[in-house]
């Protein structure tokens, strides 16, 4: 099969289309002919050697998110058959014509979605649901501050918060404010020209928000804590701005009844990942029916042979929503 090979860690141009062995199908695996694959920040970390080794958990091939057609099913698989259209999160191996996926990490693609839009759902919406709904327990009467709201997970989180009925504050850069408002943000904040903590204090009359979803890390930490209401929950999903040491007064946590929770899918056990997929599927999958409020946000598509360009697009931070690799025959040359 054709797949993206990383000949050495480095810049985007280390990604090259090459021949690779077909994946071996295990008893709980589906073998999927991949038609679209999502690009994620973790892929950039993998490419640059941030995980310290070339093997991303389950494969030597890069990529975490697929949409395609089942062409083989392992002996212990239930609920899926050859010919089914599926999407899901893999433990590596997405940037390839064929990928194996644990059937408990797969979901049936809603009938009205094509493969490109299906590939824009699993990683970001599952992560957003886990952080905001499961861990932060967001409810309709709550308010939430979502950082990096134009990105993949951020744009999903804004939609889920809006669908829940919460009041949504969201940070992004000025050129993307209207897009974030279209997704459901009540107040969109330009993080380059506004201090989000000051905006939150002003808009909430000093109360703060019930939940903060953050991908930035150390540079935002103190202001995130300051922006929390009594009993507020800060969910740390990423550290794009740095994961260094932070200082906090323990009395702030103690007397304001705050919670600070970290979450990342990659380091979860396989049973925990299965539960994450199940929770999202049960709560939201039927909401991608065309008439409801949820929509996978696709920024751009690139053929698999131009995976390097897709990575450059993500590195530019110009994208709104997901960047998708396509794998039609003409995309594999």
C-alpha positions as CSV (number, residue, x, y, z in Angstrom):
1,X,0.0,0.0,0.0
2,X,0.9,3.7,-0.3
3,X,1.7,5.5,3.0
4,X,3.5,8.5,4.3
5,X,7.0,7.6,5.5
6,X,9.1,9.7,7.9
7,X,12.7,9.2,6.9
8,X,13.9,11.2,9.8
9,X,12.5,13.6,12.4
10,X,12.4,17.2,11.2
11,X,10.5,19.8,9.2
12,X,7.4,19.1,7.1
13,X,9.5,18.0,4.0
14,X,10.6,14.8,5.8
15,X,7.1,13.4,5.0
16,X,7.2,11.4,1.8
17,X,4.9,9.0,0.0
18,X,6.3,5.5,-0.1
19,X,5.4,1.8,-0.2
20,X,4.6,0.2,3.1
21,X,3.4,-3.3,4.2
22,X,-0.3,-3.8,4.8
23,X,-1.3,-3.8,8.4
24,X,-1.9,-7.1,10.1
25,X,-5.5,-7.6,11.2
26,X,-5.9,-8.8,14.8
27,X,-9.1,-10.4,16.3
28,X,-10.6,-7.1,17.5
29,X,-9.5,-5.0,14.4
30,X,-11.3,-3.7,11.4
31,X,-9.2,-3.3,8.3
32,X,-10.3,0.0,6.6
33,X,-9.7,1.3,3.2
34,X,-8.9,4.9,4.1
35,X,-10.5,7.7,2.0
36,X,-9.8,10.6,4.4
37,X,-7.5,11.2,7.3
38,X,-7.5,14.0,9.8
39,X,-4.4,16.0,10.6
40,X,-3.8,16.7,14.3
41,X,-1.3,18.6,16.4
42,X,0.0,15.3,17.7
43,X,1.1,14.5,14.1
44,X,3.4,17.5,14.2
45,X,4.8,16.4,17.5
46,X,5.4,12.9,16.1
47,X,7.0,14.2,12.9
48,X,9.5,16.4,14.9
49,X,10.4,13.6,17.3
50,X,8.5,14.9,20.3
51,X,7.6,11.4,21.4
52,X,11.2,10.3,21.2
53,X,10.7,7.3,18.9
54,X,9.2,6.6,15.4
55,X,6.5,4.2,16.6
56,X,3.3,6.0,17.5
57,X,1.9,3.3,19.8
58,X,0.4,1.0,17.2
59,X,2.2,1.7,14.0
60,X,5.3,3.1,12.4
61,X,3.1,5.2,10.2
62,X,1.9,8.6,11.3
63,X,-1.7,9.6,11.8
64,X,-4.5,9.2,14.4
65,X,-7.8,9.7,12.6
66,X,-9.5,8.0,9.7
67,X,-12.7,7.7,7.7
68,X,-13.2,4.9,5.1
69,X,-14.8,1.6,4.3
70,X,-14.4,-1.7,6.2
71,X,-12.8,-4.4,3.9
72,X,-12.1,-7.0,6.6
73,X,-13.1,-7.7,10.2
74,X,-11.3,-9.7,12.9
75,X,-12.8,-12.7,14.5
76,X,-13.9,-10.9,17.7
77,X,-15.5,-7.9,16.0
78,X,-19.2,-7.2,16.6
79,X,-21.4,-4.4,15.3
80,X,-19.5,-3.9,12.1
81,X,-19.4,-5.7,8.7
82,X,-17.5,-5.5,5.5
83,X,-18.7,-2.6,3.5
84,X,-19.6,-0.4,6.4
85,X,-18.5,3.2,6.3
86,X,-16.6,4.0,9.5
87,X,-14.7,6.8,11.2
88,X,-12.6,6.6,14.3
89,X,-9.3,7.1,16.2
90,X,-6.4,4.8,15.5
91,X,-3.2,4.3,17.5
92,X,-1.1,5.4,14.5
93,X,-1.2,4.4,10.8
94,X,-3.8,6.9,9.5
95,X,-1.7,8.4,6.7
96,X,-2.0,5.2,4.5
97,X,-4.3,3.5,2.0
98,X,-5.2,0.9,4.6
99,X,-5.4,1.2,8.4
100,X,-6.5,-1.1,11.2
101,X,-8.7,0.1,14.0
102,X,-9.9,-1.5,17.2
103,X,-13.6,-1.8,16.5
104,X,-14.4,-0.2,19.8
105,X,-12.7,2.9,18.6
106,X,-14.8,3.0,15.4
107,X,-18.1,4.7,14.7
108,X,-20.5,4.3,11.8
109,X,-20.5,7.4,9.6
110,X,-23.8,9.3,9.6
111,X,-25.5,8.7,6.2
112,X,-25.4,12.3,5.1
113,X,-21.7,12.8,5.7
114,X,-19.0,12.3,3.1
115,X,-15.6,10.8,4.1
116,X,-13.9,14.2,4.3
117,X,-16.3,15.6,6.8
118,X,-16.4,12.3,8.7
119,X,-12.7,12.4,9.2
120,X,-13.1,15.8,10.8
121,X,-15.1,14.4,13.7
122,X,-13.5,11.7,15.8
123,X,-10.4,13.1,17.5
124,X,-11.6,16.7,18.0
125,X,-15.2,16.0,19.0
126,X,-14.4,13.1,21.3
127,X,-11.7,15.2,23.0
128,X,-14.0,18.2,23.3
129,X,-16.8,16.0,24.8
130,X,-14.4,14.3,27.2
131,X,-12.9,17.6,28.5
132,X,-16.0,19.7,28.7
133,X,-18.9,17.4,29.2
134,X,-17.5,14.4,31.0
135,X,-14.7,16.0,33.1
136,X,-16.0,19.5,33.5
137,X,-19.7,18.5,33.7
138,X,-20.9,21.5,31.7
139,X,-24.6,22.1,31.9
140,X,-27.0,24.5,30.4
141,X,-26.9,27.1,33.2
142,X,-23.0,27.2,33.1
143,X,-20.6,29.5,31.4
144,X,-17.5,28.4,29.7
145,X,-14.3,30.0,28.3
146,X,-12.8,28.1,25.4
147,X,-9.4,29.0,24.2
148,X,-8.0,28.4,20.6
149,X,-11.7,28.3,19.6
150,X,-11.0,28.3,15.8
151,X,-8.8,25.1,16.0
152,X,-10.1,21.6,15.6
153,X,-10.9,20.8,19.2
154,X,-11.8,24.4,20.0
155,X,-14.3,24.6,17.2
156,X,-15.9,21.3,18.3
157,X,-16.0,22.5,21.9
158,X,-17.8,25.7,21.0
159,X,-20.5,23.8,19.1
160,X,-21.0,21.3,22.0
161,X,-21.2,24.1,24.5
162,X,-23.7,26.0,22.4
163,X,-25.8,22.8,21.9
164,X,-25.8,22.3,25.6
165,X,-27.2,25.8,26.2
166,X,-24.2,27.2,28.1
167,X,-23.0,30.8,27.7
168,X,-19.8,30.6,25.6
169,X,-16.8,32.8,25.7
170,X,-14.1,32.0,23.2
171,X,-10.6,33.3,22.3
172,X,-9.2,33.4,18.8
173,X,-7.4,36.0,16.6
174,X,-9.2,38.9,15.1
175,X,-9.6,37.5,11.6
176,X,-11.5,34.5,13.0
177,X,-13.9,36.1,15.4
178,X,-16.9,36.0,13.1
179,X,-16.3,32.3,12.3
180,X,-16.2,31.5,16.0
181,X,-19.4,33.5,16.6
182,X,-21.0,31.5,13.8
183,X,-20.2,28.3,15.6
184,X,-22.0,29.5,18.7
185,X,-19.8,31.7,20.8
186,X,-21.7,34.4,22.7
187,X,-18.6,36.5,23.1
188,X,-15.5,36.1,20.9
189,X,-12.3,37.6,22.3
190,X,-9.3,38.6,20.2
191,X,-6.5,37.3,22.3
192,X,-3.9,39.5,20.5
193,X,-5.6,42.8,21.4
194,X,-7.6,41.9,24.5
195,X,-6.8,40.5,27.9
196,X,-9.3,37.6,28.1
197,X,-9.3,37.7,31.9
198,X,-10.3,41.4,31.9
199,X,-13.1,40.6,29.4
200,X,-14.4,37.8,31.5
201,X,-14.3,39.9,34.6
202,X,-16.2,42.7,32.8
203,X,-18.8,40.5,31.1
204,X,-19.5,38.4,34.2
205,X,-19.5,41.3,36.7
206,X,-16.5,39.8,38.4
207,X,-18.1,36.4,38.9
208,X,-16.0,34.5,36.4
209,X,-16.9,31.4,34.4
210,X,-17.8,27.9,35.6
211,X,-15.4,26.1,33.1
212,X,-12.2,26.9,31.2
213,X,-11.0,24.7,28.4
214,X,-7.4,25.5,27.7
215,X,-4.9,24.3,25.1
216,X,-2.2,26.9,25.7
217,X,-0.7,26.1,29.0
218,X,1.7,28.1,31.1
219,X,1.2,31.6,29.6
220,X,-2.5,31.4,30.3
221,X,-2.6,29.5,33.6
222,X,-2.7,32.3,36.1
223,X,-5.4,34.2,34.1
224,X,-7.4,31.0,33.7
225,X,-7.5,30.5,37.4
226,X,-8.4,34.2,37.9
227,X,-11.3,33.8,35.4
228,X,-12.9,30.9,37.3
229,X,-16.0,31.4,39.4
230,X,-16.4,29.8,42.8
231,X,-16.4,26.0,42.2
232,X,-15.0,26.5,38.7
233,X,-13.2,23.8,36.7
234,X,-10.1,24.3,34.6
235,X,-9.5,21.5,32.1
236,X,-6.0,21.5,30.6
237,X,-6.2,19.8,27.2
238,X,-2.9,21.0,25.7
239,X,0.3,23.0,26.3
240,X,0.8,24.7,22.9
241,X,2.3,27.7,24.6
242,X,4.5,25.8,27.0
243,X,4.3,23.2,29.8
244,X,6.7,24.8,32.2
245,X,6.3,25.5,35.9
246,X,3.4,27.6,37.2
247,X,2.8,29.2,40.5
248,X,-0.5,29.2,42.3
249,X,-1.7,30.0,45.8
250,X,-3.2,26.8,47.3
251,X,-5.7,29.0,49.2
252,X,-7.2,29.9,45.8
253,X,-8.0,26.3,45.1
254,X,-9.0,25.5,48.7
255,X,-11.3,28.4,49.5
256,X,-12.8,28.9,46.0
257,X,-13.4,25.2,45.6
258,X,-11.6,25.1,42.3
259,X,-10.7,22.0,40.3
260,X,-7.8,21.7,37.9
261,X,-7.9,18.6,35.7
262,X,-5.5,17.4,32.9
263,X,-6.6,15.2,30.0
264,X,-4.9,13.8,26.9
265,X,-6.2,10.9,24.9
266,X,-2.8,9.5,23.8
267,X,-1.7,8.4,27.4
268,X,-5.1,6.8,28.3
269,X,-5.4,3.1,28.5
270,X,-7.2,1.3,25.7
271,X,-10.3,0.6,27.9
272,X,-10.4,4.3,28.8
273,X,-10.3,5.2,25.1
274,X,-13.1,2.8,24.4
275,X,-15.2,4.6,27.1
276,X,-14.4,8.0,25.6
277,X,-15.6,6.9,22.2
278,X,-18.7,5.3,23.7
279,X,-19.6,8.4,25.7
280,X,-19.3,10.7,22.7
281,X,-21.2,8.3,20.4
282,X,-24.1,7.9,22.8
283,X,-24.5,11.7,23.4
284,X,-23.8,13.3,20.1
285,X,-23.5,11.0,17.0
286,X,-27.1,11.3,16.0
287,X,-26.8,15.1,16.1
288,X,-24.8,15.1,12.9
289,X,-27.9,14.6,10.9
290,X,-27.9,17.8,8.8
291,X,-30.9,19.4,10.6
292,X,-29.2,19.6,14.0
293,X,-26.6,22.1,15.3
294,X,-23.4,20.0,15.0
295,X,-21.2,20.2,11.9
296,X,-17.7,19.0,11.3
297,X,-15.6,22.1,10.4
298,X,-13.3,21.5,7.5
299,X,-10.6,24.1,6.8
300,X,-8.9,22.6,3.8
301,X,-8.1,19.3,2.1
302,X,-4.8,18.0,0.7
303,X,-4.0,14.8,-1.2
304,X,-2.0,12.3,0.8
305,X,1.0,13.0,-1.5
306,X,1.0,16.6,-0.2
307,X,1.0,15.7,3.5
308,X,3.9,18.1,4.0
309,X,1.8,21.0,2.7
310,X,-1.0,20.0,5.1
311,X,1.4,20.1,8.0
312,X,2.7,23.5,6.9
313,X,-0.9,24.8,6.9
314,X,-1.4,23.6,10.5
315,X,1.9,25.1,11.6
316,X,0.9,28.5,10.1
317,X,-2.1,28.5,12.6
318,X,-4.2,30.0,9.7
319,X,-6.7,27.1,9.8
320,X,-10.2,27.3,11.1
321,X,-11.3,23.7,11.9
322,X,-9.8,20.6,10.5
323,X,-7.2,19.9,7.8
324,X,-7.9,16.7,6.0
325,X,-5.8,14.4,3.8
326,X,-7.7,12.7,1.0
327,X,-6.8,9.3,-0.4
328,X,-8.5,8.8,-3.8
329,X,-6.4,7.1,-6.5
330,X,-5.3,10.4,-7.9
331,X,-4.1,11.5,-4.5
332,X,-1.6,8.6,-4.2
333,X,0.8,9.6,-6.9
